[in-house]
């Protein structure tokens, strides 16, 4: 049940549905998450309000930050590293002149601290365990 939040500044917005589909596919393929529970949210910021090193983005330049929330301990370091690389490649392909200080971060939340449908991930795990 990952939640992806993409904030970006770009001269032109990429096709949102295509970008969301690409990010969802990577999340499913590389992190093993369920497609039906993957949420992608996008926020566009004007380029003159996106600063790197105290300077606004240059003309024609793009910047992006993708934060993903997943349940703690459900992915290995190797999976996360591959995901970070692949997501940056997708962002680079979708945003013209993407600034290298564009970030992808994976936030691992404790299973008892988040969930969906009113139930925590920990509850879902315990409920599914057969002894």
TORPA-4810 file (N, C-alpha, C, O; in nm, 3 decimals):
<nodes>
NODE_1_0.082_-0.119_0.000_0.000_0.000_0.000_0.085_0.124_0.000_0.078_0.206_0.091_X
NODE_2_0.164_0.137_-0.101_0.251_0.255_-0.105_0.174_0.381_-0.145_0.073_0.378_-0.215_X
NODE_3_0.227_0.490_-0.096_0.176_0.623_-0.130_0.292_0.702_-0.187_0.393_0.722_-0.119_X
NODE_4_0.280_0.746_-0.311_0.384_0.824_-0.378_0.336_0.967_-0.392_0.225_0.993_-0.438_X
NODE_5_0.421_1.060_-0.351_0.391_1.202_-0.363_0.500_1.267_-0.446_0.614_1.280_-0.401_X
NODE_6_0.465_1.309_-0.566_0.560_1.371_-0.657_0.534_1.521_-0.661_0.426_1.566_-0.699_X
NODE_7_0.634_1.598_-0.623_0.631_1.743_-0.637_0.731_1.777_-0.746_0.841_1.721_-0.751_X
NODE_8_0.693_1.869_-0.834_0.785_1.902_-0.942_0.762_2.044_-0.992_0.656_2.104_-0.975_X
NODE_9_0.866_2.096_-1.055_0.860_2.222_-1.127_0.918_2.193_-1.265_1.026_2.136_-1.277_X
NODE_10_0.844_2.232_-1.369_0.888_2.203_-1.504_0.824_2.302_-1.601_0.713_2.350_-1.577_X
NODE_11_0.894_2.331_-1.709_0.837_2.422_-1.808_0.707_2.368_-1.868_0.615_2.443_-1.899_X
NODE_12_0.701_2.236_-1.882_0.581_2.170_-1.935_0.548_2.051_-1.846_0.637_1.977_-1.804_X
NODE_13_0.422_2.035_-1.818_0.379_1.920_-1.737_0.377_1.794_-1.824_0.324_1.798_-1.935_X
NODE_14_0.432_1.685_-1.775_0.424_1.559_-1.851_0.281_1.505_-1.843_0.204_1.547_-1.757_X
NODE_15_0.246_1.414_-1.932_0.114_1.351_-1.923_0.100_1.279_-1.788_0.169_1.179_-1.764_X
NODE_16_0.014_1.329_-1.702_0.003_1.278_-1.564_-0.032_1.130_-1.560_0.030_1.055_-1.484_X
NODE_17_-0.128_1.087_-1.639_-0.170_0.946_-1.634_-0.056_0.853_-1.674_-0.039_0.747_-1.614_X
NODE_18_0.021_0.891_-1.775_0.133_0.808_-1.820_0.243_0.802_-1.714_0.299_0.696_-1.688_X
NODE_19_0.273_0.917_-1.654_0.376_0.919_-1.550_0.331_0.839_-1.428_0.411_0.763_-1.371_X
NODE_20_0.206_0.854_-1.387_0.154_0.777_-1.274_0.159_0.627_-1.303_0.192_0.548_-1.215_X
NODE_21_0.128_0.589_-1.425_0.133_0.447_-1.463_0.276_0.394_-1.457_0.299_0.283_-1.409_X
NODE_22_0.372_0.474_-1.504_0.512_0.432_-1.499_0.561_0.416_-1.356_0.628_0.318_-1.323_X
NODE_23_0.527_0.513_-1.269_0.569_0.505_-1.130_0.502_0.388_-1.058_0.565_0.321_-0.976_X
NODE_24_0.377_0.364_-1.089_0.306_0.250_-1.030_0.370_0.119_-1.074_0.392_0.029_-0.993_X
NODE_25_0.401_0.109_-1.203_0.462_-0.014_-1.256_0.596_-0.042_-1.188_0.624_-0.156_-1.151_X
NODE_26_0.679_0.060_-1.170_0.807_0.041_-1.101_0.787_-0.003_-0.957_0.860_-0.088_-0.906_X
NODE_27_0.687_0.055_-0.892_0.659_0.023_-0.752_0.614_-0.123_-0.738_0.650_-0.190_-0.642_X
NODE_28_0.536_-0.169_-0.833_0.491_-0.308_-0.833_0.607_-0.403_-0.869_0.631_-0.501_-0.799_X
NODE_29_0.677_-0.371_-0.977_0.781_-0.461_-1.027_0.905_-0.466_-0.939_0.961_-0.574_-0.918_X
NODE_30_0.948_-0.352_-0.885_1.075_-0.348_-0.811_1.059_-0.359_-0.660_1.149_-0.407_-0.592_X
NODE_31_0.945_-0.315_-0.608_0.924_-0.323_-0.463_0.821_-0.429_-0.424_0.801_-0.455_-0.305_X
NODE_32_0.757_-0.489_-0.523_0.661_-0.596_-0.495_0.532_-0.549_-0.431_0.468_-0.625_-0.357_X
NODE_33_0.491_-0.426_-0.456_0.370_-0.372_-0.396_0.249_-0.403_-0.482_0.263_-0.432_-0.601_X
NODE_34_0.130_-0.397_-0.423_0.006_-0.425_-0.495_-0.035_-0.303_-0.577_-0.047_-0.192_-0.525_X
NODE_35_-0.057_-0.327_-0.705_-0.099_-0.219_-0.794_-0.229_-0.154_-0.747_-0.243_-0.032_-0.750_X
NODE_36_-0.324_-0.236_-0.703_-0.456_-0.185_-0.665_-0.452_-0.096_-0.541_-0.549_-0.025_-0.515_X
NODE_37_-0.342_-0.098_-0.465_-0.331_-0.016_-0.345_-0.228_0.096_-0.358_-0.202_0.168_-0.262_X
NODE_38_-0.170_0.112_-0.477_-0.068_0.213_-0.499_-0.133_0.347_-0.535_-0.207_0.357_-0.632_X
NODE_39_-0.103_0.448_-0.455_-0.157_0.582_-0.476_-0.045_0.673_-0.523_0.062_0.676_-0.464_X
NODE_40_-0.069_0.747_-0.631_0.026_0.845_-0.682_-0.041_0.982_-0.681_-0.150_0.999_-0.735_X
NODE_41_0.025_1.077_-0.619_-0.025_1.214_-0.610_0.081_1.306_-0.670_0.200_1.289_-0.644_X
NODE_42_0.038_1.404_-0.750_0.133_1.495_-0.814_0.096_1.640_-0.786_-0.021_1.679_-0.791_X
NODE_43_0.199_1.718_-0.755_0.183_1.862_-0.731_0.283_1.937_-0.817_0.403_1.909_-0.812_X
NODE_44_0.234_2.031_-0.894_0.323_2.113_-0.977_0.345_2.248_-0.910_0.250_2.313_-0.865_X
NODE_45_0.470_2.290_-0.903_0.510_2.418_-0.846_0.566_2.505_-0.958_0.638_2.454_-1.044_X
NODE_46_0.535_2.633_-0.960_0.595_2.719_-1.062_0.748_2.716_-1.050_0.803_2.715_-0.939_X
NODE_47_0.816_2.715_-1.163_0.963_2.706_-1.164_1.030_2.817_-1.087_1.138_2.796_-1.030_X
NODE_48_0.970_2.936_-1.083_1.032_3.047_-1.010_1.014_3.034_-0.859_1.060_3.119_-0.783_X
NODE_49_0.944_2.926_-0.816_0.928_2.899_-0.673_0.998_2.770_-0.632_0.973_2.717_-0.523_X
NODE_50_1.085_2.719_-0.718_1.163_2.597_-0.690_1.309_2.640_-0.682_1.366_2.685_-0.782_X
NODE_51_1.369_2.625_-0.566_1.504_2.675_-0.544_1.600_2.560_-0.510_1.567_2.469_-0.434_X
NODE_52_1.717_2.567_-0.569_1.824_2.473_-0.540_1.948_2.557_-0.513_1.989_2.637_-0.597_X
NODE_53_2.006_2.539_-0.396_2.122_2.620_-0.360_2.090_2.768_-0.351_2.177_2.853_-0.374_X
NODE_54_1.965_2.800_-0.317_1.923_2.939_-0.304_1.890_3.007_-0.435_1.857_3.126_-0.437_X
NODE_55_1.898_2.933_-0.546_1.871_2.990_-0.678_1.750_2.922_-0.740_1.735_2.800_-0.732_X
NODE_56_1.665_3.002_-0.803_1.550_2.945_-0.875_1.601_2.863_-0.993_1.710_2.889_-1.046_X
NODE_57_1.523_2.766_-1.033_1.559_2.687_-1.151_1.583_2.778_-1.270_1.520_2.883_-1.283_X
NODE_58_1.676_2.738_-1.355_1.704_2.814_-1.476_1.594_2.796_-1.579_1.510_2.706_-1.567_X
NODE_59_1.594_2.881_-1.678_1.494_2.873_-1.785_1.500_2.736_-1.851_1.607_2.690_-1.890_X
NODE_60_1.387_2.673_-1.863_1.379_2.542_-1.928_1.418_2.425_-1.840_1.410_2.310_-1.882_X
NODE_61_1.462_2.453_-1.718_1.508_2.347_-1.629_1.392_2.293_-1.545_1.294_2.364_-1.519_X
NODE_62_1.404_2.167_-1.502_1.303_2.103_-1.418_1.365_2.056_-1.287_1.486_2.035_-1.279_X
NODE_63_1.283_2.040_-1.187_1.323_1.983_-1.059_1.211_1.894_-1.009_1.093_1.918_-1.038_X
NODE_64_1.247_1.792_-0.934_1.146_1.698_-0.884_1.189_1.638_-0.751_1.308_1.622_-0.723_X
NODE_65_1.090_1.605_-0.671_1.109_1.530_-0.547_0.997_1.427_-0.541_0.879_1.461_-0.544_X
NODE_66_1.036_1.300_-0.532_0.938_1.194_-0.515_0.960_1.131_-0.379_1.069_1.084_-0.349_X
NODE_67_0.856_1.129_-0.298_0.859_1.062_-0.169_0.761_0.947_-0.174_0.646_0.963_-0.217_X
NODE_68_0.807_0.830_-0.131_0.720_0.713_-0.127_0.717_0.661_0.016_0.820_0.653_0.083_X
NODE_69_0.599_0.625_0.060_0.581_0.566_0.193_0.546_0.419_0.177_0.454_0.383_0.103_X
NODE_70_0.621_0.335_0.248_0.598_0.191_0.248_0.608_0.141_0.392_0.654_0.213_0.481_X
NODE_71_0.565_0.019_0.413_0.574_-0.040_0.546_0.718_-0.081_0.574_0.784_-0.144_0.491_X
NODE_72_0.765_-0.045_0.691_0.901_-0.072_0.734_0.934_-0.221_0.724_0.854_-0.307_0.763_X
NODE_73_1.053_-0.250_0.671_1.101_-0.387_0.667_1.048_-0.473_0.554_1.073_-0.593_0.552_X
NODE_74_0.973_-0.413_0.460_0.915_-0.494_0.354_1.000_-0.497_0.227_0.966_-0.566_0.131_X
NODE_75_1.111_-0.423_0.226_1.199_-0.422_0.110_1.345_-0.426_0.153_1.381_-0.375_0.259_X
NODE_76_1.427_-0.487_0.069_1.570_-0.497_0.096_1.641_-0.371_0.047_1.585_-0.290_-0.026_X
NODE_77_1.767_-0.356_0.089_1.849_-0.244_0.042_1.868_-0.251_-0.109_1.868_-0.149_-0.177_X
NODE_78_1.885_-0.371_-0.160_1.906_-0.388_-0.304_1.781_-0.346_-0.381_1.791_-0.277_-0.483_X
NODE_79_1.663_-0.386_-0.334_1.538_-0.345_-0.398_1.523_-0.194_-0.396_1.486_-0.133_-0.497_X
NODE_80_1.551_-0.134_-0.282_1.535_0.012_-0.270_1.633_0.086_-0.360_1.596_0.186_-0.422_X
NODE_81_1.756_0.040_-0.368_1.855_0.104_-0.454_1.813_0.095_-0.601_1.823_0.192_-0.676_X
NODE_82_1.766_-0.022_-0.643_1.720_-0.040_-0.781_1.600_0.051_-0.809_1.589_0.108_-0.918_X
NODE_83_1.512_0.063_-0.713_1.393_0.148_-0.728_1.434_0.294_-0.744_1.384_0.364_-0.832_X
NODE_84_1.524_0.341_-0.657_1.569_0.481_-0.665_1.628_0.511_-0.803_1.598_0.614_-0.863_X
NODE_85_1.712_0.421_-0.853_1.773_0.441_-0.986_1.667_0.445_-1.095_1.667_0.535_-1.179_X
NODE_86_1.576_0.349_-1.093_1.475_0.339_-1.198_1.380_0.459_-1.196_1.343_0.511_-1.302_X
NODE_87_1.341_0.502_-1.078_1.251_0.617_-1.068_1.321_0.743_-1.120_1.260_0.822_-1.191_X
NODE_88_1.447_0.761_-1.084_1.518_0.879_-1.134_1.527_0.876_-1.287_1.516_0.980_-1.351_X
NODE_89_1.546_0.758_-1.344_1.548_0.746_-1.491_1.414_0.785_-1.551_1.410_0.854_-1.653_X
NODE_90_1.305_0.743_-1.490_1.171_0.778_-1.540_1.148_0.929_-1.528_1.096_0.992_-1.619_X
NODE_91_1.188_0.985_-1.414_1.173_1.130_-1.398_1.256_1.204_-1.502_1.209_1.302_-1.560_X
NODE_92_1.378_1.160_-1.525_1.465_1.224_-1.624_1.405_1.216_-1.764_1.419_1.310_-1.843_X
NODE_93_1.339_1.107_-1.794_1.277_1.090_-1.925_1.152_1.177_-1.941_1.114_1.212_-2.053_X
NODE_94_1.088_1.211_-1.830_0.962_1.287_-1.835_0.977_1.436_-1.814_0.889_1.514_-1.852_X
NODE_95_1.089_1.478_-1.754_1.110_1.620_-1.727_1.235_1.668_-1.800_1.345_1.616_-1.782_X
NODE_96_1.215_1.768_-1.884_1.325_1.825_-1.962_1.430_1.887_-1.870_1.395_1.959_-1.777_X
NODE_97_1.555_1.859_-1.896_1.668_1.917_-1.824_1.648_1.907_-1.672_1.653_2.007_-1.600_X
NODE_98_1.626_1.784_-1.626_1.603_1.761_-1.483_1.730_1.790_-1.404_1.836_1.735_-1.433_X
NODE_99_1.718_1.875_-1.305_1.832_1.912_-1.221_1.878_1.788_-1.143_1.795_1.713_-1.093_X
NODE_100_2.010_1.766_-1.133_2.058_1.648_-1.059_2.019_1.649_-0.911_2.014_1.543_-0.849_X
NODE_101_1.991_1.766_-0.855_1.944_1.773_-0.716_1.792_1.753_-0.714_1.718_1.833_-0.656_X
NODE_102_1.749_1.646_-0.778_1.610_1.602_-0.775_1.611_1.471_-0.699_1.690_1.381_-0.730_X
NODE_103_1.526_1.460_-0.600_1.538_1.352_-0.502_1.427_1.249_-0.509_1.313_1.280_-0.544_X
NODE_104_1.464_1.127_-0.475_1.370_1.018_-0.454_1.399_0.966_-0.315_1.512_0.928_-0.285_X
NODE_105_1.297_0.963_-0.230_1.319_0.911_-0.095_1.211_0.812_-0.058_1.093_0.829_-0.088_X
NODE_106_1.255_0.707_0.009_1.165_0.603_0.056_1.151_0.619_0.207_1.249_0.611_0.280_X
NODE_107_1.030_0.641_0.251_1.001_0.654_0.394_0.939_0.523_0.440_0.834_0.482_0.391_X
NODE_108_1.006_0.458_0.534_0.956_0.332_0.586_0.885_0.359_0.719_0.946_0.402_0.817_X
NODE_109_0.756_0.332_0.720_0.675_0.358_0.839_0.647_0.229_0.914_0.626_0.125_0.853_X
NODE_110_0.648_0.235_1.047_0.616_0.117_1.126_0.476_0.066_1.091_0.384_0.144_1.066_X
NODE_111_0.460_-0.065_1.090_0.333_-0.127_1.051_0.218_-0.088_1.142_0.102_-0.091_1.101_X
NODE_112_0.250_-0.052_1.267_0.142_-0.013_1.359_0.109_0.136_1.349_0.024_0.186_1.423_X
NODE_113_0.176_0.208_1.258_0.158_0.352_1.249_0.089_0.397_1.121_0.070_0.517_1.100_X
NODE_114_0.053_0.303_1.036_-0.021_0.344_0.917_-0.096_0.229_0.858_-0.064_0.113_0.884_X
NODE_115_-0.196_0.260_0.777_-0.277_0.157_0.715_-0.375_0.220_0.619_-0.360_0.336_0.580_X
NODE_116_-0.474_0.144_0.582_-0.581_0.194_0.494_-0.710_0.123_0.532_-0.708_0.017_0.594_X
NODE_117_-0.820_0.183_0.494_-0.950_0.124_0.526_-0.974_0.113_0.675_-1.054_0.029_0.719_X
NODE_118_-0.906_0.196_0.755_-0.927_0.197_0.899_-0.852_0.088_0.975_-0.875_0.071_1.094_X
NODE_119_-0.763_0.015_0.908_-0.686_-0.090_0.974_-0.538_-0.069_0.950_-0.497_-0.033_0.840_X
NODE_120_-0.458_-0.092_1.054_-0.313_-0.078_1.038_-0.257_-0.197_0.961_-0.321_-0.302_0.949_X
NODE_121_-0.138_-0.178_0.909_-0.071_-0.287_0.841_-0.038_-0.400_0.939_-0.042_-0.517_0.902_X
NODE_122_-0.006_-0.364_1.062_0.022_-0.466_1.163_-0.100_-0.552_1.189_-0.090_-0.675_1.198_X
NODE_123_-0.216_-0.488_1.201_-0.340_-0.563_1.221_-0.364_-0.659_1.105_-0.401_-0.774_1.126_X
NODE_124_-0.342_-0.610_0.983_-0.362_-0.695_0.866_-0.269_-0.816_0.869_-0.309_-0.927_0.835_X
NODE_125_-0.143_-0.793_0.909_-0.046_-0.901_0.917_-0.089_-1.005_1.022_-0.093_-1.125_0.994_X
NODE_126_-0.120_-0.957_1.142_-0.157_-1.048_1.251_-0.284_-1.125_1.217_-0.296_-1.244_1.246_X
NODE_127_-0.379_-1.056_1.154_-0.505_-1.123_1.117_-0.485_-1.233_1.014_-0.562_-1.329_1.009_X
NODE_128_-0.380_-1.220_0.931_-0.356_-1.317_0.825_-0.266_-1.431_0.865_-0.245_-1.524_0.787_X
NODE_129_-0.211_-1.426_0.986_-0.119_-1.532_1.030_-0.199_-1.652_1.080_-0.289_-1.638_1.163_X
NODE_130_-0.165_-1.769_1.029_-0.227_-1.893_1.077_-0.126_-1.964_1.166_-0.010_-1.983_1.128_X
NODE_131_-0.170_-2.002_1.282_-0.082_-2.074_1.376_-0.114_-2.222_1.377_-0.050_-2.298_1.450_X
</nodes>
